[in-house]
Amino acid sequence: MITELFKIATRNLQRRRLRSILTMLGIFIGIATIVSIISLGNGLEKAVLEEFQSLGTDKVFVEPRGQGGAPGTDTTTAKLRDRDVREVEGVLGVKDSAGMLFKSLKVEYNDVVRYTTSFGIPTDERVDLIIEAFDMKPEIGRQLKQGDRAKAVAGHLYLDGDLFEGRNLKLRDKVLLNDKEFKIVGFFESFGNTADDQTFTIPAEEFEELYGIKDEWSMIVARVDGDPNQVAERIEKQLRKSRGVEEGKEDFTVSTAEEFLGGFTDILNIIQVFLGGIAAISLLVGGIGIMNTTYTSVLERTQEIGVLKAIGARNEDIAKIFLIESGMLGMIGGLIGIGIGYGVAKIVEIVVTASGNSILQADMTFMLFFGTLAFSFVIGALSGLLPSIQASKLEPTEALRYE
């Protein structure tokens, strides 16, 4: 019986093809928006999670309080010193620690001046920790080593990003960094975003001379053995003691890799909920459109309903026909919306990737596909519920006389 009802509903929708398409418009716009947002969000979260997993979750980061923002921005007077690195390394559960520096940088090459970020890293045995923590692997050439003077490793975009009016950097090229000449000894693999792929990394000793600083670190990285959160608490307690600050008045922050990831995920979820709310408005409009179309269909087919009842159709059969029709409108609109939404997400991925950011990806999961499809069917069915009930309550004699 249910198969016959589906056949009747399908024939009715085919007879009103144009109206059905227009009715589905609001549904598939809303579904397309939701699918594109969620698939891009899922892809971005997956890429970031994979990145964190590749770096390891056994890292703890210490920064001066107030230094949040892009590397190179300095919004605090608090400083981390060599003694802080030693204090961190002495904490139970810390295997080793290292400091690194970052500030804004003027770059000059081929008579072109650009501004970016410079990183200063130690060139002794501690460099391995910094390389691991930030995935600073050279694609061409080598990493910095002990004894390097006036040497630099450049970001990936200096290889093929056309940043200097038709001339890209090559190994052994010389470039002016803050008006001092440095020789390029390597190029990093792409980090996946334009900002990081334009940085320069130089030895920490050279960094201090270039910026006129001494005994100062922008960040301390620690590799821990055990629960990173527990070790982070011990580091915070030890630094409060050594720096002479009270709890709640720290001039530094201690974070784990998991906290960085959690903060990113929270922000991404907020954005998805906000944009999803906007998309829900389209679904509401689509639902109203389905309800209006179903009501109109009931009026147009009043005599047909009378005939069906006269030959034995029950009230629930009539209700099911219209309910199936509205549900199919929602589901077909959802199916079209899924295709459009994923297509839009892939286009965004291609455009962003072409601009030098490879971390943004569209990820369509099994749950997203079938969950969205079921959701669109439910939206359609609920929108047609009241008109379906109205159709089922029509009296056969009155319906047959309806003009």
N, C-alpha and C positions, 0 to 999 in steps of 0.2 A: 504493500500500500504506500509506504513512504517513498518508494521509487517512482511510483506514478505521480505523487505530489511534486516531486522534484522535476519530473518531465513537464508537468503543467506549468510550474513556476518558470522553468527555462524558456518554454515557448512564449509565455507572456512577456518575458524580458526581451526576447528576440524581436517580437512584434513592435516593441517600443524602444528600438535600439538607440536612437538619438537621445531620447529622454533619459534612458538608462545611463548613457555615457555622461551626460551633463550632470545627472544626479551623483555619479561617482566622483566627480571632479573634486569636491571638497574632501572626500575621503582619501583619495590617493595623493592629494597635496599634503595633507596632514601626515599620512603614513610615510610619504617620501621624506618629509622633513625629519621625522623621528628616526627613520632608518639611517639616513645620512649622518645625523648627529651621533647616534649611538654607535654606529659602525666605525666612525672616525675616532670617537672616544675610546672604544674598545681597542682599536688598533694602536692608538697613542699610549694607552695604559699598558698594553701588552709589550710594546717596544721599550717603554721605560722600565718595566719589570725585568725584561730580558737583559737590559743594560745593567741594572743594579745587580742581577744575579751573576752576570759575567764578571763584574768588579768584585763581588763578594759582599756579604753583609757583616763582615767582621771588622768594619772600620768605624771609628769614632772621630768626629771633627770638632775642633775647638776654634772659635772665632771671637774677636772682640765684640762686645755687645754694641748693636747699632750699625754693624757693618753690612747689614742685609742689602741686597741689590746686586747688580751686575758686577763681576770682578773688575777692579779698577776704580770703583767708586769708594770713597773713604768718608764715612759719615760719623766717625767717632774719634775721640781723643785717646781712648784706651788702646794700649799696645800689648802685644804678646812678645815676650822676651825669650832669650836662650834658656834662662832658668825655668821658664814655664815648660819648655820642651823636656827638660830634665825631670821636672816634677811629674809630668804626665807619664814619662817612661818608667818612673819609679813606682807607679800605682800597681797594686796587685791585679793581675789579669792583662796587663799591657805587655805585648811582646816587643814592640819597638815603636818609635815615633819619629816624626820629621816635620820640620816647618817649611812653608812655602810663602812666596810673596806674589802680590799682583797689584798693578797700578795701570793707569792709562798711559798710552805710548804714542809718540809721533813717529811715523815711518816715512822715509823719503827715498824714492828710487825712480830713475828715469825722469827726473824733474817733476814728479808727482808726489804730493804730500797727502798721507792718509792718517787717520787716528784710530787706534785699536787698543788692545790690552796686552800687556807684557806679563809673563810669569817668571819668577825667579825661583829656581829649585836647587837643592844641594847637589853637588856632583860627586859626593863620596858614596859609601855603601847605602846610605839612606835613600838615594835616588830611586831604588827599586820600589820602595813603598809608595812614593809619589806617582811613579809610572803606573803601578797597579791600581792605585786609588782612583786615578783619573783617566785610565786607559790611554796613556800617552805613548802610543807605539809609532815609531817612524815607518813610513811607507817607503821612503827613499832616503838613502844616507844613513846616518846614525843618530843616537841619542847623545846628549852631552856627557862628557866624562871628566874625571878629575884632572886638573891642570889646564882645562880649556880657558882661553882668554879671548875676549872679543869674538866669541862664537855664538851662533843662534840656531835654533830649530824653528822652522816656519810652519804655519798652518797650511792645510791642504789646498786652500783656494789660491795660494800664491803660485801653485803649479800650473793651474789651468783656468783661473777665475778672471783673467784679463783685468786685474786691478790697477795696472800701471800703463794704461793706454797702449795696449797692443804688445807689451813686453811682460812676460812672466819670469819669475825668478828661477834660477837653476842652482844646482850644487856649486859651491865655491864662489857664487856671486857675492858682491859686497853691497850692503844696504845701510843707510843711516838710521839709527834708532836713537831718538832724542839727541840728534846731531852727532852721535858717535858711530864710527864705522864698525860693522859686525860682518863676519863671514858666515854664510849659510852652510851648515854641515848636514842638514837633514830636513825632511818634510814629514809632518805627521799624517797618519791615516785620517780620513774624514771623520769628524766627531758627529756629523749628521745635522749641524746647524751652522748658519753663516757666521754668527758671532765667534764661536769657538774656532772655526776654520780660518779665521783671520788673525789669530794670536801669534805672538813670538815668545819663545821660551829661551832664557839665557841663564848662565850660572848665577847662583845667589850672591856670590862675592861681587860679580860684575854688576848685578842689580843694585847692590848697596852703593857702589861708586856712581852709577848712572843717576840715582835719585838722591844721593847725599844722605843716606840713612845708615844707622848702625844698630845692631842688636835689636832687630824688629822682625816680626813675622805677621803676615796677614792671616794665616791659618796654621793650625797644627793638626796633623793627621796621625792617628794611632791605630795600629793593628792589634786586635785584642784576641784573647784566648778565653772562650766561655761566653756567657750571656752578655751581649753588647750593652744592654740597658743597665745591668748591674754594674758593669765596669764604668759606664758613663757616669753613674751616680757617684762612684768612688773618685773618679777624676774631678768631678765638680766639687766634691767635699775637700779634696786635697788642694785644689786651686783656690778655693775660698780661704783656706788656712794660710797658704803661702802668700797670697796676695792681700791678706788682711781685710777681707770684705765679709759683710754679714749675709746670711741667707736671705734671698729676696732682693739684695742690692748688688748682685754680681755685675761686674763690668765685662763679662764674657758669657758666651753660650756654649753648651756642650750638646751635640746632636749625634744621633746614630744614622746610618744609611736607611734604616727602616723608617725613622721619623721623617727624613727627607721624602721618601716614597709616599708615606702616609699623608703628608702635607700636600703633595702633588695630587694624589688621588682625591682628597677632600675638595680641592679647588676644581678639579675636573668634574666631580659629581655635582657641585653647585652650578657650574656652567651648563651641564647637561639637563639638570632639572629646570633651570630658567628657560633654556631654549625649547625643552620639551613642553613647558607650559604654553609657550607661544604656539607650538605645533598643535597642542590640544584644542586651541581655538578653531583651527581649521577642521579638526575632527568634529567639533561641536556644530560648526556650520554644515559640514557634510551630513551629520546625523539629522539635522533639521531638514536638509534637502531630501533625504530618504523618507522621512516622515511625511513631508509634503507630497512627494511623488506617490507614496503608498495611499494616502488619503484620496488623492486625485484618481488613482487607479480604482479604488473602491467605488467611487462615484460613477466612473465610466463603465464599470463592469457590474453594476447593480443587477441588471437583468440576467447576466451570466451567472451571478451568485444565486439568483432565484431559480434558474434552471437546474444548477447543481444540487440545490436543496430539494427541488421537486423530484429529482431522480434518486434521492437517497443520501446525498452528502450530509454529514453531520456538522454541527457547529465547529467542532474541533478540527475537522478536515478543512473547512473554509479558512479558519484562523491559521492553520499550518501552511496553506498555500501562500498567503500573503506574508507570513513570517519568514518562510523560506525565501521568497522573492527579495525581501528587504535584507535578509542575511547574506544572500548571494551578491546583492549590490555592494554590500560592505566588503565581502571577501574578495570579489573581483577587483574592486577599487583598491583594496589592500595589496593584492598581488601586483597590480600595476604600480602602486606606490613603492613597493619593495624594490621592484626593478629600477624605477626612476631614482629612488633614494640611493641605492647602491651604486648606480651609474654616476650620480653626482659626486658621491664620496670618492669614487675611483678617479674622477676627473680632478677633484681637489688634490688627491694624493699625487697624481702625475704632475700637476702644476707646481705644487710645493716642492716635490722632489727635484724638478727641473731648476728651481730657484736655489737649490743647494741644501735643502733640509730633508734628510731621508728618514727622519724619525716618525713622520706623520703617515700612517697607513690606514687603509680601510679594511676592517675585519668583520666579515659576515659570519656569525656563528649559527649553528643549528637551532639553538634556543631563540635567537633573535628572529630568524626567519619564520619558524612555526608559531612562536609566541605572538609576533606581529600579525600574522595571518589570522590566528584565532581571535585576537583582539579586534581586528577589523570586522570579522564576522559577527562578533558579539555586539559591537557598536551598531552595525546594520540591523541586526535582529531586534535589539532594544528600541531602536528608532521606529521600527515598524510594528512594535507590540500593540500600541493603542489602536492604530488603524485596523490591525488584524482582528482585534477583539470587536471593534465596531462592525466589521464585515461579517463576523460570525453571528452577530445578534440580529441581522436583518431578517424580517419575516418573509417567507417565500412568496406569499400572495402580493405583499406590498412591493417586493423586489421585481416581480414579473410585470407589474403595472407601471414601474418607474420609467419615465421618458427622459 
